[in-house]
Every structure is written in structure tokens, then in C-alpha cells.
Amino acid sequence: MILDRIRAAGGALWRESTALRAWRHRSSFPGIVISPHARLDIQGSFVYGSGCGIADHAVVQVSPGASLLFGDGVRLGRNTELGANGAIRIGDGTTLQDRTLLVGSVTVGRFCVFSLNVLATSGRHYFEIEPEAYIRDQDAAVFATPELAMLHDRPVVIDDDCWIGANAFIMSGVRVGKGCVVGAGAIVTSDLPPYSVAVGAPARVVKQRFDFHPPAAISCDRRADAPYFYAGVGLSRQERLEGEAAGGLLASSRFSLAIGVSPGDEVVIEACSPGGDAVIRHGGQDRSLNAAFSKVDFRAEPDDGGLLHFEVEGRHARWPVTLRTAWRR
């Protein structure tokens, strides 16, 4: 009888604790579905879109001064762990399956699929600075030396539409290009070009999904050009339908294009801002857009991978720009 009462009391306490955690999640993070069995320790910034969810026993930690950003429809599976010491960004529609672990500074693009037990980290341990010293002591020496500490955090970038297989490990400083497939158990130690399939430890490219070769001109109405509207552009089936109704492809406040250009070339974009006046920026150059489609030109400043990055300031927060064409002149 006494044992039954103890068990009953314990069950009541457990239910009360679970209910309390659920209430805390709802009050602190309205609009996101969080399991009462998840643990959140947010000391920095946590911004999330609509339709996001965090499953049982997930652990989300954001250090002071760090940030965590979810797009719309981001889902974390059971026992996933996010440890943001810098910035972790996860794009619209991306799902992280059970036991995935992201640590440090990691950017994951839109509509990516992570299988089980994936690890991506922007940090590492040190064994070669003083080979005769303990590894922990070498780690401490790095953090105690400002010049070395600045080099410690090497962000991981996984671009849109990637599929990362079970038990894969993405090492610090690596960029996984758009549309890549990373095989189960792969250890990715160097950058992967867009639309490649990589397997093994260390990972090696075994084939390409198709020949990714940025053309001199891209258009919203050519299906084959869609991959070159590289990032921040609505390319899901539903988003493309919405874009067609608007006369092009919808673009967010940060988007990237892949066009065959060299630094200093002239690039022209045909676009509009459905919400009215907006400013589109590339490489410190500002151009104005309004609700009517028009052509704006820029001096190309591609990054090391040949991508052109744009930022938009406008009143239409979700999709401030509609894109039709872009080309090198």
C-alpha cells in the first residue's frame, strides 16, 4: 500500500513537472511546438519562423552573444542537439532527424534532409601545436592565445537541397554545395561542389547529379535554370506556383545567384518589389526597385565560389523581390 502511494505521488510529480515544462515552452516560445521533454537553454538570441517543431529529448543551447535562427517549417527530431556558440542558421523546410548534432557556427540551407546521427561542428581539438603535451592542454593554449582563438571557429555551410546520410560527419570549415548527396557514414573533410554525390571516409565525389555549370544568363521560365537561382529563392513546388502568379520567382531578403561572371563584369537583373519601393544591394552598390518589373545593373563581385550575393531592404518581409531574369552583359 505504501509503495503504491509512493508510486502514485511520483507519477503526479512527474506529470506536474511535464506540464510545467510545457507551459514554460509555450509562454517563452509562442508559435513553435516544443515537446515538454525537450530542454532549451537560450541565453543568446533565438528567432524562428512558422510551423517549427522540436521533438522529445532534444537539447537546444544558445550561449550568451550567440544566435539561433529557424526558417519556416524547421523540424528537430528526437535527441537532436544544437549548441550555438556562434550562429546556427537552419533554412525553411529543413528537417534534422534523431540524434543529429550541430555545434558552433553552422549554416544549413532550405529544404535539406538530415538522416540519423549526423554531426557538423565548426570547432576541433589540437594535437600538433605541442605534440608532447596533453591534447586538453593544447586546446587551452589555443583559447588563451587571441591570434589562435580567432582561427578556431571555422564555420560549416551546407547549402540548399542537400541530403546528408546517416552517421555522416561534416568537419569544420567545410562547405557542402547546393543539391549534394552525402552518403551514410561519410566523413566530409573538404568542400563538395554543387550537385555532387560523395561517399567514404574521407568523402570523395563519385558522381554528379548533373553538370552544374553556371551560364551567362538565367531565366525564371527555364526549368533547367532553377539550380542557378542558387539560394534564398522560392523553388519548392508550392513556391514556384506562387511565383508564377507574381510573374517570376520569389526571392527573400538575402539571395544568391550563380552566373558565369568574373569580378568587374556587368550583371543585369530583371526584378520588381511587390510590396512597393525597395533597395537591392550587391557589393556595396544600391539599386532601387518598385512594383513594376525593371532592369538594374551591378558591377559583379562574386565570392570565391563564383556566387553573387544580394541583400534587399523592403516592406514585404517574406518575399520582398520577384526575379525574372539575370545575365552577364
C-alpha positions in Angstrom: 0.0 0.0 0.0 2.8 2.4 1.0 4.7 1.6 -2.2 1.6 2.2 -4.3 1.2 5.6 -2.7 4.8 6.5 -3.4 4.5 5.4 -7.0 1.3 7.4 -7.3 2.9 10.5 -5.8 5.9 10.1 -8.0 3.7 9.9 -11.1 1.8 13.0 -10.0 5.1 14.9 -9.5 6.3 13.7 -12.9 3.1 14.9 -14.6 3.2 18.2 -12.8 6.8 18.7 -13.9 6.0 17.8 -17.5 3.0 20.2 -17.5 5.2 22.9 -16.1 7.8 22.5 -18.8 5.1 22.5 -21.4 3.8 25.8 -20.0 7.2 27.3 -19.9 7.9 26.4 -23.5 4.5 27.8 -24.7 5.0 31.1 -22.8 8.6 31.6 -23.7 8.4 30.5 -27.3 4.9 31.0 -28.6 4.1 29.7 -32.1 6.5 26.8 -32.0 5.7 23.2 -31.0 8.2 22.0 -28.3 8.0 18.7 -26.6 7.8 19.0 -22.8 10.7 16.5 -22.7 13.0 18.9 -24.7 15.4 21.1 -22.9 16.1 24.7 -24.0 18.8 26.9 -22.5 18.6 30.2 -24.5 21.0 32.8 -23.3 21.5 34.4 -26.7 19.1 35.0 -29.5 16.5 32.5 -30.8 14.4 33.6 -33.8 12.1 31.1 -35.6 9.5 31.1 -38.3 6.1 29.4 -38.5 5.4 25.7 -38.4 8.6 24.7 -36.5 8.8 21.8 -34.1 11.2 20.3 -31.5 10.8 16.7 -30.6 11.3 14.6 -27.4 14.6 15.0 -25.5 16.1 17.5 -27.9 18.6 19.8 -26.4 19.0 23.4 -27.7 21.6 25.6 -26.1 22.4 29.2 -27.3 25.4 30.7 -25.5 25.4 34.4 -24.5 26.0 36.5 -27.6 25.3 33.6 -29.9 22.3 33.2 -32.1 19.9 30.5 -33.5 17.7 31.1 -36.5 15.0 28.8 -37.8 13.2 29.5 -41.1 9.6 28.2 -41.6 8.8 24.6 -41.1 12.1 23.5 -39.4 11.8 20.3 -37.5 14.2 18.8 -35.0 13.9 15.0 -34.3 14.3 13.2 -31.0 17.5 13.6 -29.1 18.9 16.2 -31.5 21.3 18.7 -30.0 22.1 22.2 -31.1 24.9 24.0 -29.4 25.2 27.6 -30.8 28.4 29.2 -29.7 28.4 31.5 -32.7 25.5 31.4 -35.1 23.4 28.4 -36.2 21.0 29.1 -39.1 18.6 26.5 -40.5 16.6 27.3 -43.6 12.9 26.8 -44.5 11.6 23.2 -44.6 14.8 21.6 -43.3 14.5 18.5 -41.1 17.1 17.1 -38.7 16.4 13.5 -37.8 17.0 11.8 -34.5 20.4 12.4 -32.7 21.7 15.0 -35.2 24.3 17.3 -33.5 25.2 20.8 -34.7 27.9 22.7 -32.7 29.4 26.1 -33.0 28.7 28.1 -36.2 26.7 26.1 -38.7 24.5 27.3 -41.6 22.1 24.8 -43.2 20.1 25.9 -46.2 16.5 25.4 -47.3 14.7 22.0 -47.7 17.7 19.9 -46.6 17.2 16.4 -45.3 19.4 15.1 -42.5 19.3 11.4 -41.6 20.1 9.9 -38.2 23.3 10.7 -36.2 24.7 13.5 -38.4 27.4 15.6 -36.8 28.5 19.0 -38.0 30.9 21.2 -36.0 32.9 24.4 -36.6 35.5 23.5 -33.9 38.1 20.9 -33.3 40.8 19.7 -30.9 44.5 20.3 -31.2 47.4 17.7 -31.1 50.1 19.2 -33.3 50.9 22.6 -31.5 52.9 20.9 -28.8 52.9 17.3 -29.8 54.4 16.1 -26.4 51.6 18.0 -24.4 48.2 16.7 -23.5 45.5 17.5 -26.1 43.4 19.3 -23.5 46.4 21.5 -22.6 46.9 22.3 -26.3 43.2 23.2 -26.6 43.6 25.5 -23.6 46.7 27.1 -25.2 44.7 27.9 -28.3 41.9 29.6 -26.5 44.5 31.6 -24.4 46.2 32.9 -27.5 44.0 35.6 -29.2 45.5 35.0 -32.7 44.9 31.3 -32.5 41.5 31.6 -30.8 40.3 33.8 -33.7 41.1 30.9 -36.1 39.4 28.2 -34.0 35.8 28.7 -35.2 35.7 27.6 -38.8 32.0 27.8 -39.9 30.3 24.9 -41.7 28.0 25.8 -44.6 25.5 23.3 -46.1 23.7 24.8 -49.0 20.0 24.3 -50.0 18.5 21.0 -51.1 21.2 18.7 -49.6 20.6 15.1 -48.3 23.0 14.1 -45.6 23.1 10.3 -44.9 23.1 8.5 -41.6 26.2 8.8 -39.4 27.8 11.4 -41.6 30.3 13.8 -40.2 30.8 17.3 -41.7 34.1 18.7 -40.4 34.9 22.4 -39.5 35.4 24.8 -42.4 33.7 22.7 -45.0 31.1 23.9 -47.5 28.7 21.4 -48.9 27.4 22.8 -52.2 23.8 23.0 -53.2 22.0 19.8 -54.0 24.7 17.5 -52.7 24.1 13.9 -51.5 26.4 12.8 -48.7 26.4 9.0 -48.2 25.9 7.2 -45.0 29.0 7.1 -42.8 30.9 9.7 -44.9 33.4 12.0 -43.3 33.5 15.2 -45.3 36.9 16.9 -44.8 36.9 19.3 -47.8 34.4 21.3 -49.8 31.9 19.5 -52.1 30.9 21.1 -55.4 27.2 21.7 -56.0 25.1 18.7 -57.0 27.7 16.1 -56.3 27.3 12.7 -54.7 30.1 11.9 -52.1 30.8 8.7 -50.1 33.5 7.3 -48.0 35.9 8.4 -45.2 37.3 10.8 -46.2 34.4 11.6 -48.6 35.1 11.6 -52.3 32.9 12.6 -55.1 31.7 9.6 -57.1 29.3 11.3 -59.5 27.3 14.4 -60.2 23.6 14.7 -60.1 24.1 16.8 -63.2 26.7 19.1 -64.7 26.5 22.3 -62.6 27.9 24.9 -64.9 26.6 28.5 -64.3 25.5 30.0 -67.6 25.9 33.6 -68.7 22.1 34.2 -68.4 19.3 32.6 -66.3 15.5 32.9 -66.6 12.7 32.0 -64.3 10.8 30.3 -67.1 13.5 27.8 -68.0 13.3 24.8 -65.7 17.0 23.9 -66.3 18.0 27.3 -64.9 16.4 26.7 -61.5 19.6 25.5 -59.8 21.4 28.7 -60.7 18.9 30.7 -58.7 21.2 29.4 -56.0 19.9 30.3 -52.6 17.2 32.3 -50.9 14.8 31.8 -53.8 11.4 30.0 -53.6 12.0 26.8 -55.7 9.7 24.3 -53.9 6.7 23.3 -55.9 4.3 25.5 -53.9 6.7 28.5 -54.0 7.1 28.2 -57.8 3.3 28.3 -58.2 3.2 31.4 -56.0 6.0 32.9 -58.1 4.3 32.2 -61.4 1.3 34.1 -60.1 3.6 37.1 -59.4 5.4 36.8 -62.7 8.7 35.2 -61.7 10.5 33.6 -58.8 10.1 34.8 -55.2 13.3 35.9 -53.5 14.0 36.5 -49.8 15.8 39.5 -48.3 19.1 37.6 -48.9 19.5 35.6 -52.1 22.4 34.3 -54.3 22.7 33.7 -58.0 25.2 31.5 -59.9 26.0 33.2 -63.2 29.2 32.8 -65.2 30.9 36.1 -64.4 34.3 37.4 -63.4 35.0 40.2 -60.9 34.2 43.6 -62.6 31.8 42.2 -65.2 28.4 43.9 -65.5 25.4 41.9 -64.3 21.8 42.8 -65.0 18.8 41.6 -63.0 15.2 42.0 -64.1 13.1 42.2 -60.9 10.4 44.0 -59.0 9.3 44.6 -55.4 5.6 43.6 -55.0 5.5 45.5 -51.7 6.5 48.8 -53.3 9.8 50.6 -53.1 12.8 48.5 -52.1 16.6 48.7 -52.3 18.6 45.8 -53.6 22.3 45.7 -52.7 25.3 43.9 -54.1 28.9 44.6 -53.1 28.2 47.9 -51.6 26.1 49.0 -54.7 22.5 50.0 -54.1 19.8 50.0 -56.7 16.1 50.8 -56.3 13.1 48.6 -57.2 9.4 49.3 -57.2 6.2 47.3 -58.0 6.8 47.3 -61.8 9.4 45.0 -63.3 12.6 46.8 -64.3 16.3 46.1 -65.0 19.0 47.1 -62.6 22.8 46.6 -63.2 25.7 45.9 -60.9 29.5 45.5 -61.1 29.9 41.8 -60.3 31.7 40.9 -57.1 31.5 37.1 -56.9 32.7 35.2 -53.8 35.4 32.5 -54.0 32.8 30.0 -55.3 31.6 32.3 -58.1 28.3 33.2 -56.4 26.7 36.6 -56.4 25.1 37.6 -53.1 22.3 40.2 -52.8 20.5 41.8 -49.9 17.1 43.6 -50.1 15.5 46.2 -47.9 11.8 46.5 -48.4 8.4 46.4 -46.7 7.4 43.0 -47.9 9.2 40.9 -45.2 8.7 37.4 -46.5 9.4 37.8 -50.3 10.5 41.3 -51.0 11.6 40.7 -54.6 10.3 38.8 -57.6 13.0 37.8 -60.1 12.6 37.2 -63.8 16.0 37.1 -65.4 19.6 37.8 -64.8 22.5 37.9 -67.2 26.1 39.0 -67.8 26.3 41.9 -70.2 
